[in-house]
Amino acid sequence: MKRTLYWVNKDLRINDNAALNLASKSDRLLCVYVVDKQSFEANNFQSKPLGDIRWQFLQGCLEDFNESLSKLGQAMHIVYGDTLSTLMRLCESYQITDVITTKLPGTYENRLITQLNERLPELTIDQVDQFTLFTKKSLPFELDELPISYSKFRKKMAEVIIPEPVSTVQSLPSMFDTLPAPTRFKPEWLPTVSAIKAKQGFEFEGGEQQGLKHLRQYFSSNSPAEYKQVRNNLDGWKNSSKLSPWLNSGCISVRQVMNNLAEFEQQHGKNSSTECLYLELLWREYYQWVHYKVGAKTYQFKGLAKHRPLTTFYPERFNKWCLGNTPYSLVNAFMHELRQTGYLSNRGRQIVASCLVNELSVDWRYGAAWFEEQLIDYDAAVNWGNWQYIAGVGVDPRGGRHFNIEKQTTLYDPNGDYQAQWIDLSQQSTQANQALDSVDAADWPVLQ
Ligand SMILES: Cc1cc2nc3c(=O)[nH]c(=O)nc-3n(C[C@H](O)[C@H](O)[C@H](O)COP(=O)(O)OP(=O)(O)OC[C@H]3O[C@@H](n4cnc5c(N)ncnc54)[C@H](O)[C@@H]3O)c2cc1C
């Protein structure tokens, strides 16, 4: 008898979910999502892995997935606590024979699987390869031979056929007779987030239904055909696809997005914009495989480089950057938008990351961790990979990027409209004249 625990993670969807399809072949099924206490505690870089805005979004995703499961006679059991001990306890209490989960590149998730395997060796653990567009098996090279530059990766992948989404399950096995009680119990360490509605924020509502609705709307508009011209603009709902929050929580899959893009091209023709969107989605793919390949180096100061960067940790500068109090008003506006909405355009992310590393000389990992807490669309491989790229310790053959803030302001916000949305411009000249570091009587920076 196959008694399965489906450990739900970044696959909060019914459609195109090969892990759920596999779970549907069990005799009994327990669907579990673990909300780990650690996610809400500050890490080594002073930030929490899960901030309020993404937590709010995630709750919408969990509710929506639970509704979909209940239509198939199942339910989602949300358990609050330490992930490993929770999974072990449930496996033992329910005499679980099989654990099914979606394979993720993150070192944390992979360590958990290894530990579960070591502690309960009789368990069969299936990690379904579906977070990426391609599976490891379908890569035209061994993972060790993953090209070290994106352009080489792109050329190699041009030959590989993009897979179709898998069929949707029509029914699921029955639940266990006695079910875990803690589903309704919410521990005191859980943040209570009241609905966050930022002023100029976008409407990101968590859940597969909302994700699919947005996917359909985007590809039934003309936006994909204009993507290249507007993707670097600093704001606007239609300037980029805005698919990332749903994509990274697994409400929609990258296969679904790519198939929608291919259909759009069939109907309206391919152009440089649709090609550009494809290439961005392929960047996402590349970072996932880089993470699989380099593992923990993703989070190390030296990253993939031979030498450590020349930056360090200046608490005061870092705090000013987080709060949008730097001498650079464009950067301040971005940091306010990020903190209030959880979203920032790609150009905004590049500029603030470059500022932290190059202007403020701060260790890039603090910035990456701040993004991890703040972003509604946080993805480990993409976030840390992009930060490494800008800090010059990643997959960039040019060795880092330095954005000229003045030039970027002239190019993208010449009249200050974007800045005026997020900051009080009248206070900015005072801020610009303030020293970056507080100094003591002898003019040494005061470390706080
Ligand atoms: C420092 C930094 C940190 C970032 N952190 C994240 C993150 O945690 N999560 C995340 O999804 N994206 C991250 N990005 C990439 C990019 O900024 C976002 O994917 C994008 O802004 C999301 O909006 P969108 O869905 O409208 O993107 P679109 O422009 O519509 O792109 C479509 C999809 O392509 C992928 N994509 C786009 N740009 C990139 C890129 N530069 N690298 C890899 N994939 C890309 C994303 O999956 C995106 O959803 C980061 C970029 C930088 C510079």
The ligand as a Gaussian input file, in Angstrom:
#p B3LYP/6-31G(d) Opt

LIG

0 1
 C       19.776000      42.281000      -8.014000
 C       18.627000      41.578000      -8.677000
 C       17.853000      40.681000      -7.945000
 C       16.797000      40.000000      -8.560000
 N       16.033000      39.123000      -7.802000
 C       15.053000      38.426000      -8.403000
 C       14.280000      37.480000      -7.677000
 O       14.489000      37.228000      -6.477000
 N       13.267000      36.833000      -8.324000
 C       13.025000      37.059000      -9.651000
 O       12.101000      36.460000     -10.200000
 N       13.753000      37.906000     -10.360000
 C       14.748000      38.614000      -9.785000
 N       15.479000      39.494000     -10.538000
 C       15.290000      39.533000     -11.991000
 C       14.241000      40.528000     -12.515000
 O       14.464000      41.796000     -11.981000
 C       12.824000      40.066000     -12.225000
 O       12.649000      38.743000     -12.673000
 C       11.780000      40.905000     -12.937000
 O       11.930000      42.263000     -12.618000
 C       10.400000      40.413000     -12.555000
 O        9.397000      41.145000     -13.187000
 P        8.619000      40.540000     -14.438000
 O        8.055000      39.203000     -14.122000
 O        7.704000      41.577000     -14.907000
 O        9.823000      40.321000     -15.463000
 P        9.827000      40.287000     -17.050000
 O       10.736000      41.352000     -17.500000
 O        8.479000      40.254000     -17.608000
 O       10.568000      38.904000     -17.363000
 C        9.845000      37.673000     -17.474000
 C       10.492000      36.653000     -16.570000
 O       11.844000      36.450000     -16.988000
 C       12.663000      36.205000     -15.849000
 N       13.671000      37.277000     -15.719000
 C       13.540000      38.586000     -16.067000
 N       14.675000      39.254000     -15.805000
 C       15.542000      38.353000     -15.292000
 C       16.879000      38.423000     -14.815000
 N       17.575000      39.571000     -14.797000
 N       17.450000      37.293000     -14.324000
 C       16.774000      36.112000     -14.330000
 N       15.512000      35.997000     -14.757000
 C       14.894000      37.087000     -15.226000
 C       11.738000      36.241000     -14.632000
 O       11.331000      34.932000     -14.357000
 C       10.578000      37.099000     -15.128000
 O        9.380000      36.852000     -14.447000
 C       16.532000      40.199000      -9.935000
 C       17.300000      41.109000     -10.665000
 C       18.344000      41.799000     -10.039000
 C       19.157000      42.755000     -10.836000

